[in-house]
Amino acid sequence: MHTNNEIKKHMDAQARQIDRELSENPGAAMEVDQELADHMGAFEETALSLEDAEDASFDPFEEE
């Protein structure tokens, strides 16, 4: 079984390889699995926080 540290090292190595390949071939497209893309920072978290969700559900015109 792999430890989290081993998995991180493996993903870091894959990310460096992809970065090298894309640097050598500007404009090239490369398929990357979602887990590695997430590790590389490709996805920005856009979910509402609990506080934001509660604020959005507040109706200022509703009587309490």
N, C-alpha and C positions, 0 to 999 in steps of 0.2 A: 504494500500500500504506500502511495506517495504522500509525503507531508505537504502542507500548504507551502512551505518554503521551496521545496523541490518543484512544485507546480508553478510557482511564481517565477523561479529561475528559468524553467522551460518556456513559459510564455514570454518572458523578457527576451530570451534568445530568438524566439520566433518573430517577435515584434522588431527586433534589430535587423533580422534577415529581410523582412518585408520592407523596412525603411531603406535598407541598402538597395534592394531591387528597384523600388520606386524612384530612388534618387538617381539610379543609373538609367532609368527609362521614364523620364518625365511625361506625364499625360497617360501613362499606361493604366489600365484597369486591372485590379487584382481582387479575386474573391477571398474573403476572410470570414471564418466562422464567427458567429455572434459573440461567443465567449472571449475570443481573442480580440475582436474589435472593441468589446466593452473594456477589456484590460488595457487597450491602447487609448482609451478615452474617446471613442467615437460617438458615444451616446451621452447626451446631456439629460440629466434628471429634470423632468418638467412637472412631476406630480405635485399636487397641492400638499402642503403640510396640514396637520390636523387643525392648527390654529387658523390657517387660511380657509380651510373648508368650513370651519365654524363661523368665521367672519362672513363668508359668502352666503351662508344660510340665514343670516340675520336679516329680518325684514323690519326696517325702521318704522313702518306704518302699521305693523301688527301690534295689537294691544297685548300686554303680558298678563 
